[in-house]
Amino acid sequence: MEPEAINTLQHNATLYKTIDESGDPKMVVAMYDDISTNYDEIMSKGRYRAPIIAAEEVSILVSENQRKEVRVLDVAAGTGWVGKELTKKGFTNIDALEPSGSMMRQIKSSGVYTLMFQEFLGVGQNTISKGIYDIVVSAGAMRENHIPLSGIDDMIHFTKPGGLVVLLMNNFDVGPKNKAESHMNQLEEKGLWCKESSTIVPNYSLSKEGIVFIYRVQ
Ligand SMILES: C[S@@+](CC[C@H](N)C(=O)[O-])C[C@H]1O[C@@H](n2cnc3c(N)ncnc32)[C@H](O)[C@@H]1O
């Protein structure tokens, strides 16, 4: 790894630790504001493959001739990497939700999104209408002090009945995945959605496994 990338990763690790201790979502956004311009570079070269995997998983769900019509929301869109990967697969109707202003500037300059919402998910401030998306996808944002569990309820809220939520996260044995999974099970017990699959994927982030959850909204 290049020395500059190592420095940035070490800097980020320190910031993450501060955020973990403070638990303040605004701190998370401050960190992403700080790293937005070199995010793609430090996450590239196979270090972080979540956006590529996300686009592959969404593509499996939608036939090529439907990809222009299907309306997709990319939640916690970051620099717009998931959207760029989806565009390569033929999707053209993609919106983005992202709370960081600097990340949002990258999203706007990517030119791949139709509507862009600079909002947090899961804190009761969303302006997105109920039941308008065929697919809601989110990669890399179900982690400490990022999207809270209530954000999963919001993803269901934005999805059309019969639409799909595709959620990618680290497959660590303990931590956010466990909490998210038990919350997702509770939402299924309430009849809000139905699990279609959960698939473990290799090389999700820093050579570690990820997990892709796919749910159909009722
Ligand atoms: C690791 S990045 C992932 C970005 C992008 N999805 C990707 O895979 O490259 C996590 C993103 O989650 C966003 N985020 C953090 N808390 C959030 C929240 N409560 N609601 C929505 N996005 C949030 C951050 O601003 C950041 O852009």
The ligand as an SDF file (V2000), in Angstrom:
LIG
                    3D

 27 29  0  0  0  0  0  0  0  0999 V2000
  -18.2990    3.5210    4.5870 C   0  0  0  0  0  0  0  0  0  0  0  0
  -19.2820    4.7890    3.8520 S   0  0  0  0  0  0  0  0  0  0  0  0
  -20.1290    3.8550    2.5820 C   0  0  0  0  0  0  0  0  0  0  0  0
  -20.4410    4.7180    1.3940 C   0  0  0  0  0  0  0  0  0  0  0  0
  -20.9380    3.9470    0.1740 C   0  0  0  0  0  0  0  0  0  0  0  0
  -22.2070    3.2820    0.4250 N   0  0  0  0  0  0  0  0  0  0  0  0
  -19.8980    2.9770   -0.2740 C   0  0  0  0  0  0  0  0  0  0  0  0
  -20.1070    1.7590   -0.1070 O   0  0  0  0  0  0  0  0  0  0  0  0
  -18.8470    3.4250   -0.7820 O   0  0  0  0  0  0  0  0  0  0  0  0
  -20.5770    5.0400    5.0420 C   0  0  0  0  0  0  0  0  0  0  0  0
  -21.5190    6.2080    4.6820 C   0  0  0  0  0  0  0  0  0  0  0  0
  -22.6100    6.1920    5.6120 O   0  0  0  0  0  0  0  0  0  0  0  0
  -23.0260    7.5340    5.7960 C   0  0  0  0  0  0  0  0  0  0  0  0
  -23.8330    7.6040    7.0130 N   0  0  0  0  0  0  0  0  0  0  0  0
  -23.4290    7.5970    8.2830 C   0  0  0  0  0  0  0  0  0  0  0  0
  -24.4690    7.6880    9.1240 N   0  0  0  0  0  0  0  0  0  0  0  0
  -25.5830    7.7310    8.3520 C   0  0  0  0  0  0  0  0  0  0  0  0
  -26.9830    7.8180    8.6140 C   0  0  0  0  0  0  0  0  0  0  0  0
  -27.4640    7.8580    9.8470 N   0  0  0  0  0  0  0  0  0  0  0  0
  -27.8180    7.8580    7.5640 N   0  0  0  0  0  0  0  0  0  0  0  0
  -27.3660    7.7840    6.2940 C   0  0  0  0  0  0  0  0  0  0  0  0
  -26.0470    7.7110    5.9940 N   0  0  0  0  0  0  0  0  0  0  0  0
  -25.1690    7.6700    7.0030 C   0  0  0  0  0  0  0  0  0  0  0  0
  -21.7110    8.2920    5.8640 C   0  0  0  0  0  0  0  0  0  0  0  0
  -21.8710    9.6920    5.6930 O   0  0  0  0  0  0  0  0  0  0  0  0
  -20.9060    7.5900    4.7620 C   0  0  0  0  0  0  0  0  0  0  0  0
  -21.0110    8.2490    3.5370 O   0  0  0  0  0  0  0  0  0  0  0  0
  1  2  1  0
  2  3  1  0
  2 10  1  0
  3  4  1  0
  4  5  1  0
  5  6  1  0
  5  7  1  0
  7  8  2  0
  7  9  1  0
 10 11  1  0
 11 12  1  0
 11 26  1  0
 12 13  1  0
 13 14  1  0
 13 24  1  0
 14 15  1  0
 14 23  1  0
 15 16  2  0
 16 17  1  0
 17 18  1  0
 17 23  2  0
 18 19  1  0
 18 20  2  0
 20 21  1  0
 21 22  2  0
 22 23  1  0
 24 25  1  0
 24 26  1  0
 26 27  1  0
M  CHG  2   2   1   9  -1
M  END
$$$$
